[in-house]
Amino acid sequence: MTKILAGILIVVGAILTYLSKKIAQFIWKETVDTADEKNIYVKLSGLVLIIIAVVITALS
């Protein structure tokens, strides 16, 4: 069960990291130029999800 949860977290984290600029544009209604500043938050949240998934896998 924990490996399924970890897999889901890795997939969601990868999607957040990969599409961070588009997600930042959608959330903050920014243009392409100003979304560069805010997409770091989306990227970091994706990376945090991946790290949590790795920790869950290591502990199980």
CNS distance restraints for C-alpha pairs under 8 A (distance, minus, plus):
assign (resid   1 and name CA) (resid   5 and name CA) 6.43 0.50 0.50
assign (resid   2 and name CA) (resid   6 and name CA) 6.05 0.50 0.50
assign (resid   2 and name CA) (resid  56 and name CA) 7.00 0.50 0.50
assign (resid   2 and name CA) (resid  57 and name CA) 7.02 0.50 0.50
assign (resid   2 and name CA) (resid  60 and name CA) 6.96 0.50 0.50
assign (resid   3 and name CA) (resid   7 and name CA) 6.03 0.50 0.50
assign (resid   3 and name CA) (resid  56 and name CA) 7.83 0.50 0.50
assign (resid   3 and name CA) (resid  57 and name CA) 6.15 0.50 0.50
assign (resid   3 and name CA) (resid  60 and name CA) 7.99 0.50 0.50
assign (resid   4 and name CA) (resid   8 and name CA) 6.24 0.50 0.50
assign (resid   5 and name CA) (resid   9 and name CA) 6.21 0.50 0.50
assign (resid   5 and name CA) (resid  53 and name CA) 7.59 0.50 0.50
assign (resid   6 and name CA) (resid  10 and name CA) 6.16 0.50 0.50
assign (resid   6 and name CA) (resid  52 and name CA) 7.84 0.50 0.50
assign (resid   6 and name CA) (resid  53 and name CA) 4.38 0.50 0.50
assign (resid   6 and name CA) (resid  54 and name CA) 6.98 0.50 0.50
assign (resid   6 and name CA) (resid  56 and name CA) 6.41 0.50 0.50
assign (resid   6 and name CA) (resid  57 and name CA) 6.35 0.50 0.50
assign (resid   7 and name CA) (resid  11 and name CA) 6.25 0.50 0.50
assign (resid   7 and name CA) (resid  53 and name CA) 7.11 0.50 0.50
assign (resid   8 and name CA) (resid  12 and name CA) 6.17 0.50 0.50
assign (resid   9 and name CA) (resid  13 and name CA) 5.90 0.50 0.50
assign (resid   9 and name CA) (resid  49 and name CA) 5.79 0.50 0.50
assign (resid   9 and name CA) (resid  50 and name CA) 6.23 0.50 0.50
assign (resid   9 and name CA) (resid  52 and name CA) 7.76 0.50 0.50
assign (resid   9 and name CA) (resid  53 and name CA) 5.72 0.50 0.50
assign (resid  10 and name CA) (resid  14 and name CA) 5.98 0.50 0.50
assign (resid  10 and name CA) (resid  49 and name CA) 6.60 0.50 0.50
assign (resid  10 and name CA) (resid  50 and name CA) 4.83 0.50 0.50
assign (resid  10 and name CA) (resid  53 and name CA) 6.09 0.50 0.50
assign (resid  11 and name CA) (resid  15 and name CA) 6.19 0.50 0.50
assign (resid  12 and name CA) (resid  16 and name CA) 6.15 0.50 0.50
assign (resid  12 and name CA) (resid  46 and name CA) 7.14 0.50 0.50
assign (resid  12 and name CA) (resid  49 and name CA) 7.55 0.50 0.50
assign (resid  13 and name CA) (resid  17 and name CA) 6.09 0.50 0.50
assign (resid  13 and name CA) (resid  45 and name CA) 7.30 0.50 0.50
assign (resid  13 and name CA) (resid  46 and name CA) 3.86 0.50 0.50
assign (resid  13 and name CA) (resid  47 and name CA) 6.01 0.50 0.50
assign (resid  13 and name CA) (resid  48 and name CA) 7.50 0.50 0.50
assign (resid  13 and name CA) (resid  49 and name CA) 5.18 0.50 0.50
assign (resid  13 and name CA) (resid  50 and name CA) 5.40 0.50 0.50
assign (resid  14 and name CA) (resid  18 and name CA) 5.97 0.50 0.50
assign (resid  14 and name CA) (resid  46 and name CA) 6.24 0.50 0.50
assign (resid  14 and name CA) (resid  47 and name CA) 7.59 0.50 0.50
assign (resid  14 and name CA) (resid  50 and name CA) 7.34 0.50 0.50
assign (resid  15 and name CA) (resid  19 and name CA) 5.92 0.50 0.50
assign (resid  15 and name CA) (resid  20 and name CA) 7.97 0.50 0.50
assign (resid  15 and name CA) (resid  46 and name CA) 7.46 0.50 0.50
assign (resid  16 and name CA) (resid  20 and name CA) 5.46 0.50 0.50
assign (resid  16 and name CA) (resid  23 and name CA) 7.67 0.50 0.50
assign (resid  16 and name CA) (resid  42 and name CA) 6.35 0.50 0.50
assign (resid  16 and name CA) (resid  43 and name CA) 6.28 0.50 0.50
assign (resid  16 and name CA) (resid  45 and name CA) 7.46 0.50 0.50
assign (resid  16 and name CA) (resid  46 and name CA) 4.95 0.50 0.50
assign (resid  17 and name CA) (resid  42 and name CA) 6.76 0.50 0.50
assign (resid  17 and name CA) (resid  43 and name CA) 4.53 0.50 0.50
assign (resid  17 and name CA) (resid  44 and name CA) 7.51 0.50 0.50
assign (resid  17 and name CA) (resid  45 and name CA) 7.86 0.50 0.50
assign (resid  17 and name CA) (resid  46 and name CA) 5.05 0.50 0.50
assign (resid  17 and name CA) (resid  47 and name CA) 6.79 0.50 0.50
assign (resid  18 and name CA) (resid  43 and name CA) 7.77 0.50 0.50
assign (resid  19 and name CA) (resid  23 and name CA) 6.13 0.50 0.50
assign (resid  20 and name CA) (resid  24 and name CA) 5.98 0.50 0.50
assign (resid  20 and name CA) (resid  39 and name CA) 5.32 0.50 0.50
assign (resid  20 and name CA) (resid  40 and name CA) 7.52 0.50 0.50
assign (resid  20 and name CA) (resid  42 and name CA) 5.36 0.50 0.50
assign (resid  20 and name CA) (resid  43 and name CA) 5.61 0.50 0.50
assign (resid  21 and name CA) (resid  25 and name CA) 6.16 0.50 0.50
assign (resid  21 and name CA) (resid  32 and name CA) 7.90 0.50 0.50
assign (resid  21 and name CA) (resid  35 and name CA) 6.17 0.50 0.50
assign (resid  21 and name CA) (resid  36 and name CA) 6.61 0.50 0.50
assign (resid  21 and name CA) (resid  39 and name CA) 5.14 0.50 0.50
assign (resid  21 and name CA) (resid  42 and name CA) 8.00 0.50 0.50
assign (resid  22 and name CA) (resid  26 and name CA) 6.23 0.50 0.50
assign (resid  23 and name CA) (resid  27 and name CA) 6.06 0.50 0.50
assign (resid  23 and name CA) (resid  39 and name CA) 7.57 0.50 0.50
assign (resid  23 and name CA) (resid  42 and name CA) 7.40 0.50 0.50
assign (resid  24 and name CA) (resid  28 and name CA) 5.92 0.50 0.50
assign (resid  24 and name CA) (resid  29 and name CA) 7.60 0.50 0.50
assign (resid  24 and name CA) (resid  30 and name CA) 7.33 0.50 0.50
assign (resid  24 and name CA) (resid  35 and name CA) 5.86 0.50 0.50
assign (resid  24 and name CA) (resid  38 and name CA) 6.18 0.50 0.50
assign (resid  24 and name CA) (resid  39 and name CA) 5.17 0.50 0.50
assign (resid  24 and name CA) (resid  42 and name CA) 6.83 0.50 0.50
assign (resid  25 and name CA) (resid  29 and name CA) 5.10 0.50 0.50
assign (resid  25 and name CA) (resid  30 and name CA) 4.79 0.50 0.50
assign (resid  25 and name CA) (resid  31 and name CA) 6.41 0.50 0.50
assign (resid  25 and name CA) (resid  32 and name CA) 6.97 0.50 0.50
assign (resid  25 and name CA) (resid  35 and name CA) 5.66 0.50 0.50
assign (resid  26 and name CA) (resid  30 and name CA) 7.26 0.50 0.50
assign (resid  30 and name CA) (resid  34 and name CA) 6.06 0.50 0.50
assign (resid  30 and name CA) (resid  35 and name CA) 5.60 0.50 0.50
assign (resid  31 and name CA) (resid  35 and name CA) 6.07 0.50 0.50
assign (resid  32 and name CA) (resid  36 and name CA) 7.11 0.50 0.50
assign (resid  34 and name CA) (resid  38 and name CA) 7.37 0.50 0.50
assign (resid  35 and name CA) (resid  39 and name CA) 5.89 0.50 0.50
assign (resid  36 and name CA) (resid  40 and name CA) 7.32 0.50 0.50
assign (resid  38 and name CA) (resid  42 and name CA) 7.44 0.50 0.50
assign (resid  39 and name CA) (resid  43 and name CA) 6.15 0.50 0.50
assign (resid  40 and name CA) (resid  44 and name CA) 5.99 0.50 0.50
assign (resid  41 and name CA) (resid  45 and name CA) 6.22 0.50 0.50
assign (resid  42 and name CA) (resid  46 and name CA) 6.31 0.50 0.50
assign (resid  43 and name CA) (resid  47 and name CA) 6.27 0.50 0.50
assign (resid  44 and name CA) (resid  48 and name CA) 6.08 0.50 0.50
assign (resid  45 and name CA) (resid  49 and name CA) 6.29 0.50 0.50
assign (resid  46 and name CA) (resid  50 and name CA) 6.42 0.50 0.50
assign (resid  47 and name CA) (resid  51 and name CA) 6.21 0.50 0.50
assign (resid  48 and name CA) (resid  52 and name CA) 6.14 0.50 0.50
assign (resid  49 and name CA) (resid  53 and name CA) 6.20 0.50 0.50
assign (resid  50 and name CA) (resid  54 and name CA) 6.29 0.50 0.50
assign (resid  51 and name CA) (resid  55 and name CA) 6.25 0.50 0.50
assign (resid  52 and name CA) (resid  56 and name CA) 6.14 0.50 0.50
assign (resid  53 and name CA) (resid  57 and name CA) 6.16 0.50 0.50
assign (resid  54 and name CA) (resid  58 and name CA) 6.12 0.50 0.50
assign (resid  55 and name CA) (resid  59 and name CA) 6.12 0.50 0.50
assign (resid  56 and name CA) (resid  60 and name CA) 6.17 0.50 0.50
